Amino acid sequence: MGQLVSDSSEHGAESVDVPLLDLRPQYESLRTEIDSALARVVESQHFVLGPEVEAFEREIAEYCGAPEAVGVGSGSDALLLGLMALGIQPGDQVLCPTYTFFATAGSVVRMGAEPVFVDCEPDTYNVSLESIERAAAGCQRLRAIVPVHLYGQMADVAGLEGLAQQLGVPLLEDAAQAIGARDSQGRPAGAAGSLATFSFFPTKNLGGFGEGGLVTCHDPDVAETLRTLRVHGGKPKYHHAFVGVNARLDAIQAAVLRAKLPHLESWHERRAANAETYDRLFSSAGALPSTASLGEGGFPLRYPVRPPAPARHIYNQYVVRVPASLRDRLRSHLAERRIGSEIYYPVPLHLQACFKEVGSPQGSLPVAEAAALETLALPIFPDLSAEQLEAVAGTIIDFLADSG
């Protein structure tokens, strides 16, 4: 595979910088549209909520296939308000994955509730239905299930809906990384479950110029509750029947997101094409998809499993798996060659110090614990060149071949 390596000194080739994410080409391609959107907000002098946010809510609801969408200040705000709208109370128990970003469980704790951590699947890293069933059997005060659609691939929504119905609790989808993803029935993230939450952090496939979030739902009464909660619970203004929070979406963020939304599908397609290139290059070296365990041997890399249509992976991250003994060395090797990477996530939530009182002992959720030591996210953003993709794959392939 030496011919793929654009940065290998033994071939005398000049190095190729590959950042984990570079948003500058995206902005340059949309500069006129975005600058016009920003000027529109400045001219209106309406900076918080208002017509720009309302228009964005209508457009994003249509995109997500949800009747209602409520813009909020961040993805973390979306989770917190979603739990509030579901009536989660102190002492309640909420099932959530241990292998995810901190905000999922952090929002549960902020409500005074107890996160009950569950394991993930070894191939998609999404929440395991079997683990949820086991954890639910030990709960006395279970009030909700919060799965995460990790890395841009939806969890088993159909199975989760059936299980939530069986347990008599609502399903709140954390779709922060999955806007535009589709489940096994072809439904977009946000179209199922009781509520779904999204993040528009700049690194997301649809990212703003700062923080932003959204909650989708199907019940107009719940949507109205969410809109009241995001303004301190005031309705009408200065009259409070209950306590909310300040979680309003800025008009500038809404305007930027409105300018970007028409381009989102093409970005999804380019990310998927980049993933297909990685898949092909890794497969040609002997790597297998993540449905095969590392224990099966062969080339020591597993690339992401691609779900069959009508499901769709939107590749917010492209995550490979290598032996734990090689993962950190590989990352250092990439960094030395100016190739970006990231570990999502190095410590499962049940082992975080702040969750010591509600977590589980080491070894209790083994799939997530192994994934935390073996996974590595590679550059996947839409504007990567063929040369950059080949440099990333070739550098990894040569390193793993030499380490074998």
TIROPA-124244 format. One record per residue (C-alpha): x, y, z; residue in three letters; residue number from 1. Coordinates in Angstrom, 2 decimals, padded with zeros to 5 digits, m for minus. Each point is the difference from the previous one (the first is absolute). Example, Ala and Ser with C-alpha at 12.3 -4.5 7.8 and 13.67 -1.06 7.14 Angstrom:
((012.30,m004.50,007.80),ALA,1)
((001.37,003.44,m000.66),SER,2)
// end
This chain:
((000.00,000.00,000.00),MET,1)
((003.04,002.30,m000.18),GLY,2)
((m001.37,001.71,m003.11),GLN,3)
((m002.82,001.48,002.10),LEU,4)
((002.26,001.70,002.51),VAL,5)
((000.39,003.66,m000.94),SER,6)
((002.00,000.79,003.14),ASP,7)
((002.43,m002.89,000.26),SER,8)
((003.60,001.19,000.05),SER,9)
((001.23,m003.30,m001.41),GLU,10)
((m001.79,000.89,m003.23),HIS,11)
((001.42,003.50,m000.02),GLY,12)
((m003.51,001.45,m000.20),ALA,13)
((m000.96,003.35,001.43),GLU,14)
((m002.27,m000.20,003.03),SER,15)
((m003.71,000.75,m000.25),VAL,16)
((m001.71,001.82,002.87),ASP,17)
((m003.34,m001.56,000.90),VAL,18)
((m001.82,001.75,002.86),PRO,19)
((m002.71,m001.86,001.85),LEU,20)
((m002.39,002.75,m001.11),LEU,21)
((000.41,003.12,m002.13),ASP,22)
((m003.08,002.22,m000.34),LEU,23)
((001.66,002.72,m002.06),ARG,24)
((m000.77,m001.52,m003.43),PRO,25)
((m003.67,m000.32,001.00),GLN,26)
((m000.17,003.65,000.98),TYR,27)
((001.78,001.14,m003.14),GLU,28)
((m002.50,m001.87,m002.16),SER,29)
((m002.94,001.59,001.86),LEU,30)
((001.53,003.37,000.84),ARG,31)
((m002.54,002.04,m001.98),THR,32)
((m003.01,m001.88,001.41),GLU,33)
((001.23,000.06,003.58),ILE,34)
((001.10,003.62,m000.06),ASP,35)
((m003.40,000.95,m001.40),SER,36)
((m001.74,m001.97,002.77),ALA,37)
((002.09,001.69,002.68),LEU,38)
((m000.68,003.42,m001.49),ALA,39)
((m003.71,m000.78,000.04),ARG,40)
((000.11,m000.62,003.74),VAL,41)
((002.08,003.09,000.69),VAL,42)
((m002.37,002.12,m002.05),GLU,43)
((m002.99,m001.39,001.91),SER,44)
((001.67,000.58,003.39),GLN,45)
((m001.95,m003.06,001.24),HIS,46)
((002.70,m002.21,001.49),PHE,47)
((m001.75,m002.55,002.27),VAL,48)
((m002.85,m002.26,m001.18),LEU,49)
((m002.39,001.92,m002.28),GLY,50)
((m000.81,m000.44,m003.71),PRO,51)
((003.39,m001.45,m001.02),GLU,52)
((m000.23,m002.76,002.60),VAL,53)
((m003.65,m000.70,m000.82),GLU,54)
((000.84,m000.39,m003.70),ALA,55)
((002.88,m002.34,000.84),PHE,56)
((m002.25,m002.10,002.24),GLU,57)
((m002.49,m000.48,m002.84),ARG,58)
((002.71,m000.93,m002.51),GLU,59)
((001.83,m002.41,002.29),ILE,60)
((m003.25,m001.66,001.11),ALA,61)
((m000.78,m000.77,m003.62),GLU,62)
((003.50,m001.36,m000.56),TYR,63)
((m000.24,m002.26,003.06),CYS,64)
((m003.53,m001.18,m000.78),GLY,65)
((m001.27,001.27,003.35),ALA,66)
((m003.14,002.10,000.55),PRO,67)
((001.69,002.23,002.58),GLU,68)
((003.51,001.42,000.47),ALA,69)
((001.16,002.30,002.78),VAL,70)
((003.32,001.82,m000.30),GLY,71)
((002.09,000.23,003.18),VAL,72)
((003.40,001.24,001.08),GLY,73)
((002.04,m003.20,m000.38),SER,74)
((m000.21,m003.76,m000.33),GLY,75)
((000.43,m000.27,003.77),SER,76)
((m002.91,002.43,000.49),ASP,77)
((m002.05,m002.18,m002.32),ALA,78)
((000.61,m003.06,002.16),LEU,79)
((m000.75,001.86,003.21),LEU,80)
((m003.23,001.52,m001.34),LEU,81)
((m001.05,m003.33,m001.46),GLY,82)
((000.34,m001.66,003.39),LEU,83)
((m001.87,002.90,001.63),MET,84)
((m002.83,m000.29,m002.53),ALA,85)
((m000.26,m003.72,000.77),LEU,86)
((m000.42,000.82,003.67),GLY,87)
((003.17,m001.69,001.25),ILE,88)
((000.27,000.55,003.75),GLN,89)
((002.72,m000.38,002.65),PRO,90)
((000.46,m003.67,000.84),GLY,91)
((m001.28,m001.23,m003.37),ASP,92)
((002.15,m002.42,m001.99),GLN,93)
((000.88,000.54,m003.65),VAL,94)
((001.71,m002.59,m002.18),LEU,95)
((002.79,001.40,m002.17),CYS,96)
((003.13,m001.32,m001.71),PRO,97)
((003.35,000.11,001.74),THR,98)
((001.79,000.41,m003.32),TYR,99)
((m000.97,003.53,m001.03),THR,100)
((000.72,003.68,000.53),PHE,101)
((m000.27,001.22,003.58),PHE,102)
((m003.12,002.17,m000.52),ALA,103)
((m002.32,m003.00,m000.34),THR,104)
((000.45,m001.12,003.60),ALA,105)
((000.96,003.44,001.28),GLY,106)
((m003.47,001.30,m000.88),SER,107)
((m001.61,m002.87,001.90),VAL,108)
((002.01,000.85,003.12),VAL,109)
((m000.85,003.69,m000.36),ARG,110)
((m003.65,m001.04,000.35),MET,111)
((000.84,m001.74,003.28),GLY,112)
((m000.69,m003.33,m001.66),ALA,113)
((002.24,m003.07,m000.11),GLU,114)
((001.63,m001.09,m003.27),PRO,115)
((m000.02,m003.77,m000.36),VAL,116)
((002.80,m000.85,m002.39),PHE,117)
((m000.32,m002.65,m002.68),VAL,118)
((002.49,m001.58,m002.39),ASP,119)
((000.38,000.45,m003.75),CYS,120)
((000.07,m002.26,m003.04),GLU,121)
((003.50,m001.05,m001.10),PRO,122)
((m000.50,000.87,m003.68),ASP,123)
((m001.95,003.31,m000.04),THR,124)
((000.81,001.13,003.58),TYR,125)
((m003.65,000.95,000.36),ASN,126)
((m001.95,m001.01,003.07),VAL,127)
((m000.63,m003.71,000.53),SER,128)
((m003.64,m001.06,000.33),LEU,129)
((001.07,m003.05,001.99),GLU,130)
((001.91,002.18,002.44),SER,131)
((m003.02,002.31,000.37),ILE,132)
((m002.25,m002.94,000.77),GLU,133)
((002.39,m001.27,002.69),ARG,134)
((000.36,003.45,001.57),ALA,135)
((m003.73,000.69,m000.09),ALA,136)
((m000.67,m003.20,001.92),ALA,137)
((001.93,001.44,002.93),GLY,138)
((m001.69,003.42,m000.01),CYS,139)
((m002.71,000.94,002.48),GLN,140)
((m000.61,003.57,m001.18),ARG,141)
((000.63,m000.15,m003.75),LEU,142)
((m001.49,003.03,m001.76),ARG,143)
((001.70,000.30,m003.43),ALA,144)
((002.44,m001.49,m002.52),ILE,145)
((002.50,002.32,m001.68),VAL,146)
((001.85,m001.77,m002.85),PRO,147)
((002.68,001.80,m002.00),VAL,148)
((000.32,m000.28,m003.77),HIS,149)
((003.77,m000.15,000.13),LEU,150)
((002.39,001.27,m002.68),TYR,151)
((m002.85,000.65,m002.47),GLY,152)
((m001.57,m003.47,m000.04),GLN,153)
((m003.38,m000.57,001.62),MET,154)
((m000.50,m002.55,002.72),ALA,155)
((m002.65,m002.72,m000.33),ASP,156)
((m002.95,002.40,000.27),VAL,157)
((m002.63,m002.60,m000.77),ALA,158)
((001.33,m002.26,002.73),GLY,159)
((000.33,002.90,002.42),LEU,160)
((m003.57,001.15,m000.66),GLU,161)
((m001.31,m003.48,000.71),GLY,162)
((002.04,m000.29,003.17),LEU,163)
((m001.03,003.47,001.23),ALA,164)
((m003.63,m000.87,m000.58),GLN,165)
((000.45,m003.29,001.84),GLN,166)
((001.59,001.82,002.96),LEU,167)
((m002.57,002.79,m000.10),GLY,168)
((002.55,002.83,m000.27),VAL,169)
((000.69,002.68,m002.65),PRO,170)
((002.86,m000.11,m002.46),LEU,171)
((002.16,003.12,m000.31),LEU,172)
((002.41,m000.30,m002.93),GLU,173)
((003.34,001.76,000.35),ASP,174)
((000.60,000.74,m003.68),ALA,175)
((002.72,002.63,000.52),ALA,176)
((002.27,m001.76,m002.52),GLN,177)
((m002.66,m001.33,m002.33),ALA,178)
((m002.03,002.67,m001.77),ILE,179)
((m001.00,m001.52,m003.35),GLY,180)
((000.78,m003.57,001.03),ALA,181)
((m002.70,m002.60,m000.64),ARG,182)
((m000.99,m003.13,001.86),ASP,183)
((m000.64,m003.50,m001.36),SER,184)
((m003.48,001.09,m001.08),GLN,185)
((001.28,003.09,m001.78),GLY,186)
((m001.26,002.44,002.63),ARG,187)
((002.21,003.03,000.63),PRO,188)
((001.35,000.77,003.44),ALA,189)
((m002.63,002.03,001.79),GLY,190)
((m002.98,m001.67,m001.63),ALA,191)
((m000.41,m002.72,002.64),ALA,192)
((000.00,m000.17,003.77),GLY,193)
((m001.67,002.41,002.39),SER,194)
((002.67,002.68,m000.45),LEU,195)
((003.30,000.37,m001.84),ALA,196)
((002.82,002.42,000.74),THR,197)
((002.58,001.47,m002.37),PHE,198)
((003.19,002.03,000.24),SER,199)
((001.23,002.63,m002.44),PHE,200)
((003.47,000.27,001.50),PHE,201)
((002.39,001.06,m002.81),PRO,202)
((001.47,m003.50,m000.37),THR,203)
((m003.35,m001.59,m000.84),LYS,204)
((m001.07,m000.76,m003.59),ASN,205)
((m002.33,002.99,000.36),LEU,206)
((001.98,002.38,002.19),GLY,207)
((m000.50,003.62,000.93),GLY,208)
((002.41,002.76,000.89),PHE,209)
((m000.19,m000.91,003.69),GLY,210)
((m002.40,m001.90,002.21),GLU,211)
((m003.49,m001.04,m001.06),GLY,212)
((m002.44,m002.84,000.52),GLY,213)
((m003.47,m001.29,m000.79),LEU,214)
((m002.73,m002.24,001.37),VAL,215)
((m002.47,m001.70,m002.34),THR,216)
((m003.26,m001.54,001.16),CYS,217)
((m003.40,m001.08,m001.23),HIS,218)
((m002.29,001.53,002.61),ASP,219)
((m000.78,003.73,m000.41),PRO,220)
((m000.67,000.29,003.73),ASP,221)
((003.46,m001.37,000.79),VAL,222)
((001.49,002.40,m002.54),ALA,223)
((m001.72,002.90,001.73),GLU,224)
((001.34,m001.21,003.34),THR,225)
((003.51,m000.06,m001.48),LEU,226)
((m000.39,003.54,m001.35),ARG,227)
((m001.05,001.16,003.46),THR,228)
((002.80,m001.88,001.76),LEU,229)
((002.67,001.62,m002.18),ARG,230)
((m001.00,003.49,001.24),VAL,231)
((000.21,m000.70,003.75),HIS,232)
((m003.49,m001.54,m000.03),GLY,233)
((m001.62,003.37,m000.58),GLY,234)
((m003.37,000.10,m001.79),LYS,235)
((m000.98,002.70,m000.47),PRO,236)
((003.23,001.87,000.60),LYS,237)
((000.73,000.59,003.70),TYR,238)
((m002.73,m002.48,001.04),HIS,239)
((001.36,m003.40,001.06),HIS,240)
((m002.09,m003.06,000.71),ALA,241)
((003.18,m002.08,000.21),PHE,242)
((003.77,000.47,m000.04),VAL,243)
((001.81,m000.25,m003.30),GLY,244)
((003.46,001.00,m001.20),VAL,245)
((001.58,002.51,m002.37),ASN,246)
((000.48,m002.16,m003.11),ALA,247)
((m000.92,002.27,m002.89),ARG,248)
((001.43,m000.42,m003.49),LEU,249)
((001.74,003.08,m001.39),ASP,250)
((m001.33,001.40,m003.27),ALA,251)
((003.53,000.16,m001.42),ILE,252)
((000.42,m003.75,000.50),GLN,253)
((m003.39,m000.66,m001.58),ALA,254)
((000.90,002.16,m003.01),ALA,255)
((003.31,m001.82,m000.53),VAL,256)
((m001.71,m003.38,000.31),LEU,257)
((m002.70,001.04,m002.46),ARG,258)
((002.69,000.91,m002.51),ALA,259)
((001.70,m003.36,000.48),LYS,260)
((m003.06,m002.27,000.12),LEU,261)
((m000.60,m000.15,m003.80),PRO,262)
((003.55,m001.36,m000.40),HIS,263)
((m000.20,m002.63,002.73),LEU,264)
((m000.98,m002.90,m002.25),GLU,265)
((002.96,000.58,m002.31),SER,266)
((002.32,000.08,003.04),TRP,267)
((m001.47,m003.28,001.22),HIS,268)
((000.66,m001.53,m003.43),GLU,269)
((003.59,001.21,m000.07),ARG,270)
((000.66,m001.33,003.48),ARG,271)
((m001.46,m003.37,m001.06),ALA,272)
((002.20,000.04,m003.11),ALA,273)
((003.06,000.71,002.15),ASN,274)
((m000.99,m002.89,002.28),ALA,275)
((m000.35,m002.26,m003.03),GLU,276)
((003.51,000.94,m001.09),THR,277)
((001.39,m000.84,003.44),TYR,278)
((m001.96,m003.26,000.00),ASP,279)
((001.46,m000.97,m003.36),ARG,280)
((003.58,000.87,000.92),LEU,281)
((m000.13,m001.77,003.35),PHE,282)
((m001.76,m003.02,m001.49),SER,283)
((002.64,m000.31,m002.71),SER,284)
((002.61,m000.28,002.77),ALA,285)
((m001.94,m002.87,001.57),GLY,286)
((m002.01,001.91,002.62),ALA,287)
((m003.52,m001.15,000.83),LEU,288)
((m003.17,001.91,000.95),PRO,289)
((m000.78,000.48,003.68),SER,290)
((m002.42,m002.94,m000.04),THR,291)
((003.16,m002.12,000.30),ALA,292)
((001.77,000.16,003.35),SER,293)
((003.71,000.74,000.24),LEU,294)
((000.31,m003.39,001.64),GLY,295)
((m000.74,m001.66,m003.34),GLU,296)
((003.46,000.99,m001.16),GLY,297)
((001.12,001.19,m003.40),GLY,298)
((001.00,003.58,m000.70),PHE,299)
((m000.33,001.83,003.35),PRO,300)
((m002.58,002.63,m000.96),LEU,301)
((m003.79,000.03,m000.12),ARG,302)
((m001.79,002.70,m001.98),TYR,303)
((m003.58,001.17,000.64),PRO,304)
((m002.81,m002.29,m001.02),VAL,305)
((m002.19,001.58,m002.68),ARG,306)
((m003.72,m000.52,000.71),PRO,307)
((m002.15,m001.37,m002.84),PRO,308)
((m002.55,002.30,m001.64),ALA,309)
((m002.36,001.57,000.84),PRO,310)
((002.13,000.71,003.10),ALA,311)
((002.61,002.72,m000.45),ARG,312)
((003.21,000.84,001.84),HIS,313)
((000.87,003.72,m000.33),ILE,314)
((003.57,m000.44,001.34),TYR,315)
((000.26,002.79,002.53),ASN,316)
((003.02,m002.09,000.95),GLN,317)
((001.84,m002.80,m001.78),TYR,318)
((001.23,m002.30,002.75),VAL,319)
((002.40,m002.89,m000.50),VAL,320)
((001.02,m002.61,002.52),ARG,321)
((003.52,m001.30,000.60),VAL,322)
((001.56,m002.03,002.84),PRO,323)
((000.29,001.94,003.25),ALA,324)
((003.75,m000.61,000.03),SER,325)
((000.30,001.95,m003.26),LEU,326)
((m002.71,002.67,000.21),ARG,327)
((001.87,002.76,001.85),ASP,328)
((003.23,m000.69,m001.88),ARG,329)
((m001.91,000.26,m003.26),LEU,330)
((m001.48,003.32,001.03),ARG,331)
((003.43,001.38,000.88),SER,332)
((001.32,m001.25,m003.34),HIS,333)
((m002.79,001.83,m001.84),LEU,334)
((000.60,003.19,001.98),ALA,335)
((003.71,m000.08,m000.90),GLU,336)
((m001.06,m000.01,m003.65),ARG,337)
((m002.50,002.84,000.55),ARG,338)
((m003.04,m002.24,m000.37),ILE,339)
((m002.81,000.77,002.43),GLY,340)
((m001.89,m002.58,002.02),SER,341)
((m002.08,m000.17,003.17),GLU,342)
((m001.12,m002.53,002.58),ILE,343)
((m003.78,m000.09,000.50),TYR,344)
((m000.03,m000.93,002.93),TYR,345)
((003.03,m000.92,002.14),PRO,346)
((m001.88,m000.57,003.29),VAL,347)
((m003.52,m001.50,000.10),PRO,348)
((m002.40,001.98,002.13),LEU,349)
((m000.46,m002.72,002.61),HIS,350)
((003.72,000.34,000.81),LEU,351)
((000.05,003.81,000.21),GLN,352)
((000.92,001.33,003.45),ALA,353)
((m003.05,002.27,000.18),CYS,354)
((m002.32,m003.01,m000.42),PHE,355)
((001.70,m002.11,002.65),LYS,356)
((m003.16,m000.18,002.13),GLU,357)
((m002.24,m001.17,m002.87),VAL,358)
((002.50,m001.73,m002.29),GLY,359)
((000.87,m003.65,m000.31),SER,360)
((003.30,m001.68,000.81),PRO,361)
((002.67,m000.49,m002.63),GLN,362)
((m000.73,m003.11,m002.02),GLY,363)
((m003.78,000.32,000.35),SER,364)
((m000.55,001.45,m003.51),LEU,365)
((002.78,m001.74,m001.91),PRO,366)
((m000.91,000.88,m003.58),VAL,367)
((000.14,003.74,000.67),ALA,368)
((003.17,m000.36,002.05),GLU,369)
((001.73,m001.82,m002.85),ALA,370)
((m001.23,002.54,m002.57),ALA,371)
((001.43,002.85,002.09),ALA,372)
((003.45,m001.57,m000.34),LEU,373)
((m000.19,m001.08,m003.65),GLU,374)
((m001.88,002.64,m002.04),THR,375)
((001.35,003.00,m001.90),LEU,376)
((m001.85,002.61,m002.08),ALA,377)
((001.57,001.08,m003.31),LEU,378)
((m000.57,003.12,m002.14),PRO,379)
((m003.27,m000.35,m001.94),ILE,380)
((m001.19,003.56,m000.74),PHE,381)
((m001.46,000.65,m003.49),PRO,382)
((002.88,002.06,m001.40),ASP,383)
((002.73,m002.63,000.33),LEU,384)
((001.90,m000.64,m003.20),SER,385)
((000.77,m003.41,m001.46),ALA,386)
((003.67,000.64,000.80),GLU,387)
((m000.83,000.68,003.66),GLN,388)
((m002.18,m003.12,000.31),LEU,389)
((002.74,m002.15,m001.50),GLU,390)
((002.58,001.57,002.30),ALA,391)
((m002.06,m000.84,003.07),VAL,392)
((m000.78,m003.57,m001.06),ALA,393)
((003.48,m000.69,m001.32),GLY,394)
((001.72,001.29,003.12),THR,395)
((m002.21,m002.18,002.22),ILE,396)
((000.41,m003.07,m002.18),ILE,397)
((003.78,000.29,m000.10),ASP,398)
((000.20,000.57,003.76),PHE,399)
((m002.15,m003.02,000.81),LEU,400)
((001.84,m002.18,m002.50),ALA,401)
((003.35,000.95,001.54),ASP,402)
((m001.40,m000.57,003.52),SER,403)
((m001.19,m003.50,m000.76),GLY,404)
// end
